[in-house]
Amino acid sequence: MRLSQFFLRIWSWATSFPSSFFLGFLIAIVLLLIIQQKGALIEGVVIGLILRELFHGGKRIASEWNSTHPLRRLLGSISKDEDCYIFVSSFFRDLSKKNEFKLARWNPEQRGTETFLEGPASVWGEGDAMALSFIRSLLAYLPKKHNTIRVERAETHLDKWGISCFCIGAHNPRVQTILSKFQNTFFCFDNNYTVITKKDAPSVVDSETGKKRKSGVFIEPIGSEPTDYGILLKLQDEFNKNGSTIFVVAGIGPAGTSGAAYYLLSKYKELSALGQQFGLLLQVPSGYQSAREVDFDKVANFYSP
């Protein structure tokens, strides 16, 4: 027992010396064997100190270089955390009611029985799934990769705040909480998520009906493909103010959601200059690749809330 304690004290004493001393001592032995001079010990320690400073200086330079990476600036705390959270909205299917989930419609003129789809009780929308793939591609550009990327159903983590995350989809319960309870949201959804508007958007009273009308954007059936809209928000967590970064990627329709995520992926260098918080309105006239930033006041029309 005493012997083990003695060796522990010796080890503690030895490790209290700077690493440069041991490095210098080893260099001194090498120099002493090669040049056989009495000053080799001092020279070795000096060289060890120089090497240590060069090593630590190189680490600091590398750290500063990584911090200037545009994607690290854009993602903020997301790029620093070991784990990354992506919260998605899911649609619940009651698999006990098979008549509601037919894979193929039954034709009474054809022989055979109806075909049903059986599988997971929760499914994702097409736009949400595409948005998830774009965000995953974005994270792959980080100089330092995350240990784990956790894709979670938002409705099961509504009490979990203070974590940096991406939130996908307008029907996402976490997105709904953020847009309704955060003080500094830029945009919000209205009319059962069919309209994107602002809390302070101008309104008028219809002279004929006397009803209030508010300005917003909604899916417009222009041309062969309707024009969709989405939002891309970068916010700071207001429930747990620990510097956590939250991205909201959501649209009115599938193209709006996937277009917002694609815009984040393709424009991350430009977006990195927008600071700790921003809110963008994106117009998606023809598929996710056509997503472009627009001015709300220039494209908004009046609607009945």
C-alpha positions in Angstrom: 0.0 0.0 0.0 2.7 2.4 1.0 4.8 1.4 -2.1 1.9 2.1 -4.4 1.3 5.5 -2.8 5.0 6.3 -3.1 4.9 5.5 -6.9 1.7 7.6 -7.2 3.5 10.6 -5.6 6.5 10.1 -7.9 4.2 10.0 -10.9 2.3 13.1 -9.8 5.6 14.9 -9.3 7.0 13.8 -12.7 3.8 14.8 -14.6 3.8 18.3 -13.0 6.8 19.2 -15.2 6.0 20.7 -18.6 6.1 18.3 -21.5 8.8 20.5 -23.1 11.2 19.6 -20.3 11.0 15.9 -21.0 11.1 16.6 -24.8 14.2 18.8 -24.2 15.8 16.2 -22.0 15.4 13.6 -24.7 16.8 16.0 -27.3 19.6 16.8 -24.9 20.6 13.1 -24.6 20.6 12.8 -28.4 22.7 15.9 -28.8 25.0 14.7 -26.0 25.6 11.5 -27.8 26.1 13.2 -31.2 28.1 16.3 -30.4 29.3 15.4 -26.9 29.1 18.9 -25.5 28.4 20.0 -21.9 25.8 22.5 -23.0 23.7 19.9 -24.8 21.2 19.7 -21.9 20.4 23.5 -22.0 20.2 23.4 -25.8 17.8 20.5 -25.7 15.5 22.2 -23.2 15.5 25.4 -25.3 14.7 23.4 -28.4 11.9 21.6 -26.5 10.4 24.9 -25.5 10.5 26.2 -29.0 8.9 23.1 -30.4 6.2 23.3 -27.7 5.4 26.9 -28.6 5.3 26.0 -32.3 3.0 23.1 -31.6 0.5 25.2 -29.5 0.8 28.1 -31.9 -0.1 25.8 -34.8 -3.1 24.5 -32.9 -4.3 28.1 -32.2 -3.9 29.0 -35.9 -5.8 25.9 -37.0 -8.6 26.7 -34.5 -8.9 30.3 -35.7 -8.9 29.1 -39.4 -11.7 26.6 -38.7 -13.7 29.3 -36.9 -13.6 31.4 -40.1 -15.1 28.6 -42.2 -18.4 30.1 -43.6 -20.4 27.0 -42.6 -19.2 27.1 -39.0 -20.1 30.8 -38.9 -23.6 30.1 -40.3 -24.4 27.1 -38.1 -23.0 28.6 -34.9 -23.3 26.2 -31.9 -24.6 23.4 -34.2 -21.0 23.2 -35.7 -19.5 22.9 -32.2 -21.7 20.4 -30.5 -20.8 16.7 -30.6 -24.3 15.7 -31.6 -26.7 17.3 -34.0 -30.5 17.2 -33.7 -32.9 17.3 -36.6 -36.6 17.4 -35.6 -39.1 16.3 -38.2 -42.9 16.2 -38.2 -44.6 12.9 -38.8 -48.1 11.8 -39.8 -49.6 9.1 -37.6 -51.5 6.3 -39.3 -54.0 4.2 -37.3 -53.0 0.8 -38.7 -56.0 -0.8 -37.0 -58.3 1.0 -39.5 -57.0 -0.7 -42.7 -59.8 0.7 -44.9 -58.2 4.1 -44.5 -54.8 3.0 -45.9 -55.4 1.1 -49.1 -52.3 0.7 -51.3 -54.4 0.0 -54.4 -58.1 0.7 -55.0 -60.1 -2.4 -55.5 -61.8 -2.9 -58.8 -64.9 -5.2 -58.4 -64.5 -6.3 -62.0 -61.1 -7.8 -61.3 -60.6 -11.0 -59.4 -58.6 -11.1 -56.1 -58.8 -9.1 -52.9 -57.8 -5.6 -52.0 -54.2 -4.8 -51.2 -53.3 -2.9 -48.1 -50.2 -1.1 -47.0 -48.7 -2.2 -43.7 -45.7 -0.5 -42.1 -44.7 2.1 -39.6 -47.4 4.0 -37.8 -45.6 7.3 -38.5 -44.6 8.5 -42.0 -43.0 11.7 -43.3 -44.0 14.1 -46.0 -42.1 14.1 -49.3 -40.9 17.7 -48.8 -39.7 16.9 -45.3 -37.8 13.9 -46.4 -36.0 15.8 -49.2 -35.2 18.6 -46.7 -33.7 16.1 -44.4 -31.4 14.9 -47.2 -30.3 18.4 -48.0 -29.5 19.2 -44.4 -27.5 16.0 -44.1 -25.5 17.0 -47.2 -24.9 20.4 -45.6 -23.5 18.9 -42.4 -21.1 16.8 -44.5 -19.3 20.0 -45.5 -18.3 20.8 -41.9 -14.5 20.6 -41.2 -15.3 18.6 -38.0 -18.0 16.1 -38.3 -20.6 15.3 -35.6 -20.3 12.1 -33.6 -24.0 11.5 -34.1 -26.8 13.1 -36.1 -30.1 12.4 -34.3 -33.3 12.5 -36.4 -36.2 12.7 -33.9 -40.0 13.1 -34.0 -40.6 16.6 -32.8 -43.8 15.6 -30.8 -41.8 13.4 -28.6 -39.3 16.1 -27.6 -41.4 19.2 -27.0 -39.9 19.6 -23.5 -36.3 19.4 -24.7 -34.8 22.9 -25.1 -31.3 24.3 -24.9 -30.1 22.1 -27.7 -29.0 23.3 -31.2 -31.1 21.8 -33.9 -32.8 22.0 -37.3 -36.7 21.9 -37.3 -38.3 20.8 -40.5 -41.9 21.3 -41.7 -44.7 23.7 -40.9 -46.8 21.0 -39.2 -43.8 20.3 -36.9 -45.0 20.9 -33.3 -41.7 22.3 -32.4 -41.9 24.8 -35.2 -45.4 25.8 -34.1 -44.2 26.4 -30.6 -41.2 28.5 -31.8 -43.3 30.6 -34.2 -46.1 31.3 -31.7 -44.0 31.8 -28.5 -40.6 33.2 -29.5 -40.5 37.0 -29.5 -38.3 37.6 -32.5 -39.7 35.3 -35.2 -39.7 36.9 -38.7 -42.6 35.0 -40.2 -45.4 32.8 -39.1 -48.1 30.6 -40.7 -51.8 31.3 -40.8 -55.1 29.8 -42.0 -54.1 26.2 -41.1 -50.6 26.6 -42.5 -51.8 27.7 -46.0 -50.5 31.3 -45.6 -47.1 32.8 -44.6 -47.5 36.2 -43.0 -46.0 38.4 -40.3 -47.3 39.2 -36.9 -47.2 42.9 -37.8 -48.3 42.5 -41.4 -50.6 45.3 -42.6 -54.4 44.7 -42.7 -57.4 46.3 -44.3 -61.2 46.1 -43.9 -63.1 44.9 -47.0 -65.6 47.7 -47.8 -68.2 45.3 -49.2 -68.1 42.5 -46.6 -66.7 44.5 -43.6 -64.3 41.6 -42.9 -60.7 42.1 -42.0 -58.1 41.2 -44.6 -54.4 40.7 -43.9 -51.4 40.6 -46.2 -49.5 37.3 -46.7 -48.3 34.8 -49.4 -50.0 31.6 -50.4 -49.7 29.0 -53.1 -50.7 30.6 -56.4 -51.8 28.4 -59.4 -49.7 30.3 -61.9 -48.7 28.2 -65.0 -48.5 24.5 -65.1 -47.0 24.3 -61.6 -48.3 26.3 -58.6 -45.8 28.7 -57.0 -45.0 27.6 -53.4 -43.4 29.6 -50.6 -41.1 28.6 -47.7 -39.3 30.2 -44.8 -35.7 29.8 -43.6 -35.1 31.1 -40.1 -32.0 31.2 -37.9 -32.9 31.9 -34.3 -31.4 31.7 -30.8 -33.2 29.5 -28.3 -35.4 31.8 -26.1 -36.5 29.2 -23.6 -33.0 28.2 -22.6 -30.7 31.1 -23.3 -27.5 29.1 -23.5 -26.5 30.2 -27.0 -28.2 27.3 -28.8 -28.9 27.9 -32.5 -32.2 26.8 -34.1 -32.9 26.7 -37.8 -36.5 26.5 -39.0 -37.0 25.1 -42.5 -40.7 25.0 -43.5 -43.0 25.7 -46.4 -46.7 25.8 -47.2 -46.4 22.8 -49.5 -43.7 20.2 -50.1 -41.8 22.3 -52.6 -41.7 25.2 -50.1 -40.1 23.0 -47.5 -37.6 21.2 -49.7 -36.8 24.5 -51.5 -35.9 26.3 -48.2 -33.6 23.4 -47.3 -32.0 23.4 -50.8 -31.5 27.2 -50.5 -29.7 26.7 -47.2 -27.5 24.0 -48.8 -26.6 25.9 -52.0 -26.3 29.4 -50.5 -24.6 28.7 -47.1 -21.6 30.9 -47.9 -23.7 34.0 -48.6 -26.0 33.2 -45.6 -23.0 33.0 -43.2 -22.7 36.8 -43.4 -26.2 37.5 -42.1 -25.3 37.2 -38.4 -26.7 35.2 -35.4 -30.4 35.6 -36.5 -32.2 36.1 -39.8 -35.4 35.3 -41.5 -35.9 34.7 -45.2 -39.0 34.3 -47.3 -38.4 32.1 -50.3 -40.5 31.7 -53.4 -40.4 28.3 -55.2 -42.0 28.7 -58.7 -40.9 25.4 -60.2 -39.3 22.7 -58.0 -36.9 23.0 -55.1 -34.0 24.2 -57.2 -35.9 27.3 -58.2 -36.0 28.6 -54.6 -35.2 32.3 -54.5 -35.3 35.0 -51.8 -38.2 37.5 -52.2 -39.3 40.7 -50.4 -42.5 40.0 -48.4 -43.9 43.4 -49.1 -43.5 43.0 -52.8 -45.1 39.6 -53.2 -47.8 39.6 -50.5 -51.5 39.8 -51.3 -54.5 40.2 -49.0 -56.3 37.2 -47.7 -59.1 36.6 -45.2 -57.8 35.2 -41.9 
